[in-house]
Amino acid sequence: MKTPIGILGGTFDPVHFGHLRPALELLEELNFAQILLIPSQHPPHRPQPEASPAQRLAMLQRAVASEPRLVVDARELERDGPSYTVDTLRSLRAQWPDTPLCFCLGLDAFLGLPQWYNWRELSSLAHLVVSHRPGWQLDSETMSEALQHWLTTHRADSASELHDALAGKIWLQQVSQLAISATGIRRGIAAGHSARYLLPDPVWDYIQQQQLYRP
């Protein structure tokens, strides 16, 4: 079996250390060959990004330029219509038919999965790696009955199971909990504050050059 590839999507509006540090930890802790960072074109479950697709792509490329194992993948930006995860995973599975794929998402996103388009199909295309985030708990009070059953039937007992099959498992992985949000960064910039040390310097330099997120 080939070494798994991780997949991390988002608007990255802008990308920040709250995205990058957990991605690096998942890469190293779970022994992925690489993690694909996939910016969404039209996210169906959240407000549309403020920065353009080209600007978000440029920020992401600048953010990971020095880390070859974090790879920017622009396939959702090149596809028309809503950026449904299941469509992206189908595309990735066609590209890597013999490689385990691990779709990485935060606990908050995992709890909202029953509202996603064709969400049950995700486990037939990839494993799910759920990273812990600040302020969220995984219990019967926060999960729907359908999601509880889905987790119970797919939950992995060991991270090694992500290497043993192409798809089908759910693994919970603790990561450093950096309470940084893109929304907070945008609001701070709009209020005239610096975003330095919340995101990589090349991203902050680009934001200033492009005058992004200003009133």
TORTILUM-911015 format. One record per residue (C-alpha): residue number from 1; residue in one letter; y, z, x. Coordinates in steps of 0.001 Angstrom, whole numbers, m for minus. Each point is the difference from the previous one (the first is absolute). Example, Ala and Ser with C-alpha at 12.3 -4.5 7.8 and 13.67 -1.06 7.14 Angstrom:
<vexpas>
k: 1 r: a y: m4500 z: 7800 x: 12300 .
k: 2 r: s y: 3440 z: m660 x: 1370 .
</vexpas>
This chain:
<vexpas>
k: 1 r: m y: 0 z: 0 x: 0 .
k: 2 r: k y: 3459 z: m890 x: 1300 .
k: 3 r: t y: 2754 z: 2562 x: 570 .
k: 4 r: p y: 1957 z: 674 x: m3224 .
k: 5 r: i y: 3486 z: m1325 x: m620 .
k: 6 r: g y: 2525 z: 2227 x: m1742 .
k: 7 r: i y: 2451 z: m1326 x: m2599 .
k: 8 r: l y: 3295 z: 1683 x: m865 .
k: 9 r: g y: 2365 z: m1520 x: m2532 .
k: 10 r: g y: 3465 z: 959 x: m1144 .
k: 11 r: t y: 3520 z: m1207 x: m538 .
k: 12 r: f y: 1087 z: 1348 x: 3414 .
k: 13 r: d y: 3597 z: 122 x: m1236 .
k: 14 r: p y: 525 z: 1073 x: 2758 .
k: 15 r: v y: m3088 z: 811 x: 2072 .
k: 16 r: h y: 258 z: 3500 x: 1512 .
k: 17 r: f y: m1978 z: 2600 x: 1948 .
k: 18 r: g y: m1535 z: 1280 x: m3243 .
k: 19 r: h y: m1826 z: m3335 x: m137 .
k: 20 r: l y: m670 z: m509 x: 3690 .
k: 21 r: r y: m1270 z: 3390 x: 1172 .
k: 22 r: p y: m2712 z: 295 x: m2705 .
k: 23 r: a y: m999 z: m3626 x: 641 .
k: 24 r: l y: m518 z: 724 x: 3685 .
k: 25 r: e y: m1986 z: 3154 x: m778 .
k: 26 r: l y: m2259 z: m1858 x: m2441 .
k: 27 r: l y: m520 z: m2719 x: 2592 .
k: 28 r: e y: m1089 z: 2468 x: 2665 .
k: 29 r: e y: m1827 z: 2623 x: m2089 .
k: 30 r: l y: m2096 z: m2570 x: m1886 .
k: 31 r: n y: m479 z: m2379 x: 2952 .
k: 32 r: f y: 1433 z: m3084 x: m1670 .
k: 33 r: a y: 301 z: m3229 x: 1980 .
k: 34 r: q y: 3505 z: m397 x: m1415 .
k: 35 r: i y: 2100 z: 816 x: m3024 .
k: 36 r: l y: 1689 z: m2807 x: m1914 .
k: 37 r: l y: 3450 z: 929 x: m1306 .
k: 38 r: i y: 601 z: m2155 x: m3076 .
k: 39 r: p y: 3499 z: m18 x: m1550 .
k: 40 r: s y: m27 z: m750 x: m3723 .
k: 41 r: q y: 2001 z: m2785 x: m1583 .
k: 42 r: h y: 256 z: 1270 x: m3591 .
k: 43 r: p y: m1523 z: 3507 x: m301 .
k: 44 r: p y: m1206 z: 364 x: m3614 .
k: 45 r: h y: 103 z: 3822 x: m136 .
k: 46 r: r y: 3408 z: 822 x: 1488 .
k: 47 r: p y: 3613 z: m1245 x: 90 .
k: 48 r: q y: 630 z: m3216 x: 1875 .
k: 49 r: p y: 1075 z: 388 x: 3668 .
k: 50 r: e y: 3663 z: m72 x: 973 .
k: 51 r: a y: m504 z: m1880 x: 3284 .
k: 52 r: s y: m1202 z: m3590 x: m176 .
k: 53 r: p y: m3593 z: m938 x: 891 .
k: 54 r: a y: 1229 z: m1542 x: 3258 .
k: 55 r: q y: 1931 z: 3148 x: 909 .
k: 56 r: r y: m2895 z: 2342 x: m772 .
k: 57 r: l y: m2339 z: m2217 x: 2011 .
k: 58 r: a y: 2413 z: 7 x: 2939 .
k: 59 r: m y: 313 z: 3805 x: m87 .
k: 60 r: l y: m3767 z: 427 x: m93 .
k: 61 r: q y: m509 z: m2387 x: 2922 .
k: 62 r: r y: 2583 z: 1886 x: 2044 .
k: 63 r: a y: m1573 z: 3340 x: m864 .
k: 64 r: v y: m3469 z: m837 x: 1348 .
k: 65 r: a y: 862 z: m2432 x: 2786 .
k: 66 r: s y: m1272 z: 2457 x: 2635 .
k: 67 r: e y: m3266 z: 899 x: m1809 .
k: 68 r: p y: m2399 z: m2979 x: m102 .
k: 69 r: r y: m2503 z: 1819 x: m2224 .
k: 70 r: l y: 2535 z: 115 x: m2845 .
k: 71 r: v y: 184 z: m3593 x: m1207 .
k: 72 r: v y: 2542 z: m1373 x: m2478 .
k: 73 r: d y: m1577 z: m2223 x: m2662 .
k: 74 r: a y: 2385 z: m2002 x: m2205 .
k: 75 r: r y: m2502 z: m1422 x: m2521 .
k: 76 r: e y: 1536 z: 1770 x: m3014 .
k: 77 r: l y: 3464 z: m1281 x: 914 .
k: 78 r: e y: m1428 z: m3525 x: 29 .
k: 79 r: r y: m1595 z: 344 x: m3433 .
k: 80 r: d y: 1873 z: m447 x: m3278 .
k: 81 r: g y: m267 z: 2468 x: m2859 .
k: 82 r: p y: m684 z: 3750 x: m13 .
k: 83 r: s y: m1551 z: 1449 x: 3157 .
k: 84 r: y y: m3249 z: 1283 x: m1488 .
k: 85 r: t y: m2145 z: 1829 x: 2546 .
k: 86 r: v y: m3213 z: m1438 x: m1388 .
k: 87 r: d y: 1228 z: m3543 x: 735 .
k: 88 r: t y: 901 z: 987 x: 3558 .
k: 89 r: l y: m3400 z: 1590 x: 571 .
k: 90 r: r y: m1739 z: m3099 x: m1352 .
k: 91 r: s y: 1942 z: m2085 x: 2495 .
k: 92 r: l y: m825 z: 2361 x: 2860 .
k: 93 r: r y: m3673 z: 142 x: m955 .
k: 94 r: a y: m152 z: m3802 x: 75 .
k: 95 r: q y: 1537 z: 65 x: 3480 .
k: 96 r: w y: m2272 z: 2778 x: 1312 .
k: 97 r: p y: m3280 z: m302 x: m1980 .
k: 98 r: d y: m2040 z: 2003 x: 2531 .
k: 99 r: t y: 2477 z: 2760 x: 922 .
k: 100 r: p y: 465 z: 3363 x: m1740 .
k: 101 r: l y: 3454 z: 156 x: m1568 .
k: 102 r: c y: 1733 z: 3322 x: m647 .
k: 103 r: f y: 2907 z: 34 x: m2431 .
k: 104 r: c y: 2229 z: 2956 x: 917 .
k: 105 r: l y: 2201 z: 1699 x: m2584 .
k: 106 r: g y: 1690 z: 3311 x: m571 .
k: 107 r: l y: m1288 z: 2615 x: m2398 .
k: 108 r: d y: 2854 z: m659 x: m2423 .
k: 109 r: a y: m946 z: m3684 x: m203 .
k: 110 r: f y: m3684 z: 881 x: m377 .
k: 111 r: l y: 744 z: 2216 x: m3000 .
k: 112 r: g y: 1770 z: m2933 x: m1639 .
k: 113 r: l y: m2829 z: m2497 x: 571 .
k: 114 r: p y: m1076 z: m171 x: m3677 .
k: 115 r: q y: 3350 z: m1720 x: m687 .
k: 116 r: w y: m671 z: m2684 x: 2626 .
k: 117 r: y y: m1161 z: m3503 x: m852 .
k: 118 r: n y: m3831 z: m287 x: 183 .
k: 119 r: w y: m130 z: 3272 x: 1929 .
k: 120 r: r y: m3760 z: 484 x: m291 .
k: 121 r: e y: m575 z: m3224 x: 1933 .
k: 122 r: l y: 1666 z: 1446 x: 3095 .
k: 123 r: s y: m3132 z: 1840 x: 1112 .
k: 124 r: s y: m2061 z: m3196 x: m109 .
k: 125 r: l y: 2393 z: m1594 x: 2490 .
k: 126 r: a y: 817 z: 2883 x: 2346 .
k: 127 r: h y: m424 z: 3669 x: 718 .
k: 128 r: l y: 2889 z: 2226 x: m1085 .
k: 129 r: v y: 1520 z: 2440 x: 2480 .
k: 130 r: v y: 2194 z: 2553 x: m1767 .
k: 131 r: s y: 2434 z: 1821 x: 2291 .
k: 132 r: h y: 1477 z: 3356 x: m939 .
k: 133 r: r y: 3731 z: 42 x: m668 .
k: 134 r: p y: 2464 z: 2846 x: m562 .
k: 135 r: g y: 52 z: 1596 x: m3443 .
k: 136 r: w y: m3136 z: m1555 x: m1510 .
k: 137 r: q y: m3310 z: 1594 x: m940 .
k: 138 r: l y: m3328 z: m1619 x: m812 .
k: 139 r: d y: m1595 z: 1885 x: m2888 .
k: 140 r: s y: m1031 z: m361 x: m3614 .
k: 141 r: e y: 3556 z: 724 x: m1190 .
k: 142 r: t y: 1514 z: m2916 x: 1911 .
k: 143 r: m y: m2808 z: m2562 x: m393 .
k: 144 r: s y: m936 z: m1877 x: m3138 .
k: 145 r: e y: m3602 z: 286 x: m1155 .
k: 146 r: a y: m664 z: m3615 x: 970 .
k: 147 r: l y: 1377 z: 551 x: 3504 .
k: 148 r: q y: m1997 z: 3212 x: 442 .
k: 149 r: h y: m3210 z: m1829 x: m848 .
k: 150 r: w y: 906 z: m2907 x: 2288 .
k: 151 r: l y: 687 z: 2379 x: 2904 .
k: 152 r: t y: m3233 z: 1921 x: m581 .
k: 153 r: t y: m2141 z: m3135 x: 23 .
k: 154 r: h y: 1655 z: m1597 x: 3036 .
k: 155 r: r y: 1022 z: 2924 x: 2225 .
k: 156 r: a y: m1293 z: m179 x: 3583 .
k: 157 r: d y: m1579 z: 3017 x: 1676 .
k: 158 r: s y: 1030 z: m1138 x: 3456 .
k: 159 r: a y: 2619 z: m2324 x: 1484 .
k: 160 r: s y: m2829 z: m1819 x: 1762 .
k: 161 r: e y: m957 z: m1510 x: m3367 .
k: 162 r: l y: 3122 z: m2163 x: 248 .
k: 163 r: h y: m1694 z: m1745 x: 2938 .
k: 164 r: d y: m3407 z: m343 x: m1643 .
k: 165 r: a y: 901 z: m2177 x: m2998 .
k: 166 r: l y: 2558 z: m2683 x: m834 .
k: 167 r: a y: 1522 z: 1848 x: m2972 .
k: 168 r: g y: m652 z: 2520 x: m2744 .
k: 169 r: k y: 875 z: 3446 x: 1397 .
k: 170 r: i y: 2956 z: 2349 x: m479 .
k: 171 r: w y: 962 z: 2225 x: 2910 .
k: 172 r: l y: 2683 z: 2720 x: m12 .
k: 173 r: q y: 1805 z: 265 x: 3331 .
k: 174 r: q y: 2615 z: 2560 x: 954 .
k: 175 r: v y: 2993 z: m1360 x: 1917 .
k: 176 r: s y: 3256 z: 1441 x: 1300 .
k: 177 r: q y: 2180 z: 627 x: m3003 .
k: 178 r: l y: 3440 z: m1382 x: 797 .
k: 179 r: a y: 2272 z: 552 x: m2974 .
k: 180 r: i y: 2032 z: m3168 x: 569 .
k: 181 r: s y: 683 z: m2453 x: m2803 .
k: 182 r: a y: 1508 z: m3467 x: m34 .
k: 183 r: t y: 1984 z: 1033 x: m3082 .
k: 184 r: g y: 1547 z: 2906 x: 1914 .
k: 185 r: i y: 816 z: m2243 x: 2940 .
k: 186 r: r y: 1720 z: m2566 x: m2232 .
k: 187 r: r y: 2012 z: 2705 x: m1759 .
k: 188 r: g y: 1036 z: 1515 x: 3295 .
k: 189 r: i y: 1160 z: m3333 x: 1388 .
k: 190 r: a y: 1898 z: m713 x: m3223 .
k: 191 r: a y: 1758 z: 3352 x: 461 .
k: 192 r: g y: 1002 z: m928 x: 3541 .
k: 193 r: h y: m2642 z: 2041 x: 1864 .
k: 194 r: s y: m2069 z: m1070 x: 2977 .
k: 195 r: a y: m3717 z: m699 x: m422 .
k: 196 r: r y: m718 z: 396 x: 3707 .
k: 197 r: y y: m3195 z: 1995 x: 766 .
k: 198 r: l y: m1352 z: m733 x: m3484 .
k: 199 r: l y: m1162 z: m3455 x: 1066 .
k: 200 r: p y: m404 z: m1976 x: 3237 .
k: 201 r: d y: 3197 z: m834 x: 1858 .
k: 202 r: p y: m560 z: m3797 x: m258 .
k: 203 r: v y: m179 z: 377 x: m3798 .
k: 204 r: w y: 3167 z: 2097 x: m127 .
k: 205 r: d y: 1783 z: m2519 x: 2223 .
k: 206 r: y y: m1062 z: m2824 x: m2330 .
k: 207 r: i y: 1154 z: 1900 x: m3106 .
k: 208 r: q y: 3430 z: 425 x: 1557 .
k: 209 r: q y: 188 z: m3627 x: 1129 .
k: 210 r: q y: m912 z: m1230 x: m3484 .
k: 211 r: q y: 2117 z: 2688 x: m1707 .
k: 212 r: l y: m2925 z: 894 x: m2253 .
k: 213 r: y y: 42 z: 2696 x: m2691 .
k: 214 r: r y: 3760 z: 412 x: 18 .
k: 215 r: p y: 1924 z: 347 x: m3280 .
</vexpas>
